[in-house]
Amino acid sequence: MCGIFGYNGGKEASSILLGGLYRLEYRGYDSAGVAILSETGVHRSRVAGRVEALEAHLKTHPLPPAGVGIAHTRWATHGAPTERNAHPHVSGRVTVVHNGILENYDRLKQELEAAGRVLESETDTEVIAHLLDLAYTGDPIDAIRQVSERLQGSYALALLFADHPDRVYAVRVGSPLLVGYGDGESFLASDRTALLPHTRRYTPLGEGEMAILARDGISLFDRAGQPIQREPLIATEGADAVEKGPYPHFMAKEMDELPTAVRQTLAAYLHGARPFEGQLPDGRQVKELVLLGCGSAMHACLCGQRMLERWARIPTRVYVASEFRYCDPLLSEGTWAVAVSQSGETADTLAALRLCKERGIPTVGVVNVATSSLSTLADQVLYTRAGPEIAVATTKAYGAQVALLGLMAYRFARDRGCLAEDAPFSALPEALEQVTATDGACAEIGQRLAGCPNVFFIGRGRDYPVCVEGALKLKEISYLHSEAYAAGELKHGTIALLHSGVPVVALITDPCLRDKTVSNLKECRARGAEVILLCGEDVGEVPADAYDSRLTLPGGMGELSVLPAAAALQRIAYHAACYMGRDVDKPRNLAKSVTVE
């Protein structure tokens, strides 16, 4: 959510900054801007809309040559997505871009206005610029430190000071920020994927830490302004990991990468009958589990809940992380909390995890980013091996989360002596590859759904959480209204919405629930609905009069069949969005990393 990129070097800053913004587009935004610091001072350019609009504006209104600058993509919080509210913001000698949100914005704004300061925008960010300008007496680090003590909320800041033309400054509290080490140049970014075309050497800023970017190196400071030393990390992936290659969209590429992501995640932890050796407690010590997540991560938790309860017989509660703190949760001795997040920066999930730690509950993080806030906050961290995921709608990262939670359930079940036979984890990647081969059939279903005003997803047992994720995937990238229901709930109200031609996507992967679900399908068809059935090949015979069209999924996966089913629903949603001409990788109003509450 929002993106920051900064540069200090011997190349033309404007083009470097634009390239960085393009690589941060996946984070979600609605306006963009750059500021460069040249011999004649600070110059900036801002637009409402996409980075390509900013690039077009810079072609007709070029900025002076410069080797120092900062850039930003904004996802609107305070104020509409307009040029006036776009970053960077300037006050006197200070230019700033900001990721995050200030919780004491109103009070600080009133204080500034009482002091005679005139704010030109509706943003909380401009408040920061004015505070810094007031505090600045020649030492940027001292001014940043003073202002940081007054700010409440989360923020990552990149700053230019007009009288320090050869420096870029940064500070981070809550929101992620990394510095990158080049050859005679330095970089700053919200995500290491934006750094990869330039350098693989980087350092994440710690909580409250500050940085000075010069051409010949980077200086780091702690919250008190004291210098600190830290060896850079080395990114293992190359720049091609964040390139689309021959694919029309990142989402298409990442769906094809799902089998590999699951294979890599399983290989990292599946060592005999007791995976996660030394990383998880003995399952017999765990009396209850609390799973925390938002969006697709929460849906992964729902799939994990079923495996944990059926395999390991451990009572498991799933919470929407944004609601967890407000329900006064009952947390007792023997309870473990598991927080799931692709980015590891999801603000609500981090807040929920902090509450668990305050209550003395042991915590486990399931995350895809090793340098994330979640990875430093949780007591134990289990990394998914999905690799960079650029499309806003998660596909391979979601699959890796479900696979890892399933492996956790398998481990606890073995500890507790509850599972008599092995779960078919080794067959999962091949089953997912079989789904990849059905892409043409998924495209036909997607074309049928394209443009429909309402789409319903139904399933029973383990299929219901997958339907919830499938409905979310369709609505977030196609903007179609879609809802998921436990199949038995249809007749408790929702069936009133069914009429001729309404699509109902039904999922059956459990042979034990086939007959019950078939009865629900016939109820739908009796009202004129068009039933599109996704059915496991091991489910058995389904009467032809129960559906209008059918897609067969791999069988023999048991509880793990949720993953091939989810993969098929991802492809259906993708094709529906493509037929409707949607911006599949960057759907409106959404952000990849939700760093505000």
C-alpha positions, 0 to 999 in steps of 0.5 A, a space after each residue: 500500500 503506497 510505494 517509495 523509491 529513492 536514488 542518489 547516484 551519477 545517473 539521471 534520477 528521473 528515469 531511475 525513479 520512474 523505473 522504481 515506481 513501475 516496479 512498485 505499482 503492484 502495491 496499489 495506488 491512485 496517484 504518483 509523483 517524483 521530486 529531484 534535487 538539482 543545482 537550482 533546488 527541488 523540482 517536483 512533478 505529480 499526477 492523479 492516476 497511473 505511473 504512465 501518466 506521470 511519465 507522459 507528464 515528465 516528457 512534456 514537462 521535463 525536470 532539470 538534470 539531477 542525480 538525487 531524488 525521491 518518488 512515490 505512489 499514493 493509495 489515498 487515506 487522508 484526502 481524495 486521489 488528486 494532484 494536490 494530495 499526491 506526494 511529494 509534499 514540500 514545506 520550506 527546505 523539506 520535501 517528503 514522501 510518506 507510506 503509512 498513516 498518522 493517528 494524531 494527524 488532526 491534533 498536529 494539523 490544528 497546532 500548525 494552523 494555530 502557528 500560522 502554517 497554511 496547508 495546501 493539501 488534505 493529507 497527513 503527510 504535509 503535516 510531517 513536512 511542516 513539522 520537519 521544516 519547523 524543527 530543522 536547524 541545519 542537522 537533518 537527522 536531529 530534525 527527523 529524530 525530534 519529529 519522529 517522537 511526536 508522530 503516532 501511527 505508522 510511517 516510512 519517510 524519504 526526505 530531501 533537504 534543500 541545503 543538503 543537495 547530495 543526500 537522501 534521508 529516510 526513517 521508518 516506524 511501522 511501515 517497511 523501508 529498505 536501503 540498497 547498496 550500488 556501485 557509486 550509487 544508493 537506493 531506497 525502496 518499500 520492497 526489495 523487488 524494486 531494488 533487484 534491477 540495480 542491486 542485490 545488496 540491501 538492508 531493511 531499516 529497523 523500527 525507528 531507524 534512520 538512514 542517509 543515502 550518499 553516492 559513496 555509501 549509506 549511513 544508518 542511525 538508531 532511534 536516538 541518532 547514534 550511528 549503527 553498523 549492519 552487514 547488508 543482506 543478499 537477495 537470492 532472486 534475480 531481476 527476472 523474478 519480477 519480470 512478466 516474461 512472455 505472460 500478458 499479466 503477472 497473475 498468469 505467470 504466478 498461477 503457472 508458478 503455483 506448483 513450484 511454489 508449493 513444491 519449494 515450500 513443502 521441500 523446506 519442511 517435509 522431513 520424514 514424519 515430523 516436519 518443522 523439527 526445532 521450529 514448532 512445539 510438540 503437538 501434545 503441548 498445544 491445547 488450542 490454536 488461534 489463526 489470524 489473517 486478513 483477506 486471502 490469508 484468512 481464507 487460508 486459515 479456514 482451510 488450515 483450521 479444518 486440517 488441524 481439527 480433523 487430523 490433529 484434533 486440536 480445537 482451532 479458532 480463525 479470526 479476521 485479524 482486524 476484528 481480533 483486538 475488539 472481541 476481547 478474545 479468550 486466550 489461555 495457557 496452552 493456546 498458540 497463535 499463528 499469524 498468516 500474511 504474504 507480505 508480513 506487513 499487514 497492519 491488522 495482523 501485526 496488531 493482532 499478533 502484538 495483542 497475543 504477545 502482550 497476553 503471553 501467548 506463544 506466536 508463530 508467523 507464516 510469511 513469504 518475506 524474510 525481512 518483514 515486520 511479522 518475521 521479527 515480531 513472531 516468536 517462531 517464523 515459518 517461511 513460505 517459498 513462493 518467491 516474489 508475487 507481484 499481482 495484487 490478487 494472490 495466487 501462488 502465495 495463497 497456495 503456499 500458505 495452505 500447504 504450509 498450514 496443512 503440513 503444520 496440521 500433519 506434524 501435530 497429528 503425528 505428535 498426537 498419534 491422531 493420523 494413521 496414514 500419510 497425507 499425500 503432500 508429495 502428490 500436490 505439485 503434480 495435481 496442481 500441474 494437472 489444473 494448469 492443463 485445464 486452463 482452456 476449460 477454465 477460460 470457457 467458464 470465465 467467459 460465461 461468468 464475464 458480465 454477470 451481475 451476480 455469481 454464487 459459489 457453494 460447497 460443503 465441508 472443506 469446499 466451503 472455505 475454497 468457495 469463499 476464496 474463489 468468490 473473493 478472487 472473482 470480485 477483486 479482479 473482475 469487479 463482479 458481485 460474487 458471494 460464497 455460501 455453505 451449500 446447505 445455507 442456500 435455502 435459509 434465504 439466499 435461494 430467493 436470489 436465484 432465477 433463470 440464468 444466474 450462475 452458481 459455481 459448485 464445488 465437490 471434492 469430498 465423496 462423503 458429501 456428494 449426495 448432500 451437495 447434489 441435492 443442493 445443485 438440483 434445488 438451484 437448477 429447479 429455480 433456473 440457475 446455471 450450475 457450473 460444477 467443479 468436481 474431483 475425479 474420485 467423487 463418484 457419479 454425479 447425475 447429469 441433471 444436477 449441473 449444466 457444465 462440469 470441470 473435473 479436478 484431480 482426485 485422491 488428495 483428501 483434505 489437500 484437494 482444497 488446493 487444486 480446487 482453489 487453483 481452478 477458481 483462480 484461473 476462472 476468475 482470471 479469465 473472467 477479468 480478462 474477457 471484461 478488459 480489467 486491469 488484472 494485476 492492479 485492480 482498482 482501489 486495492 493494494 498488495 501490502 495493506 500497511 494501514 488499519 
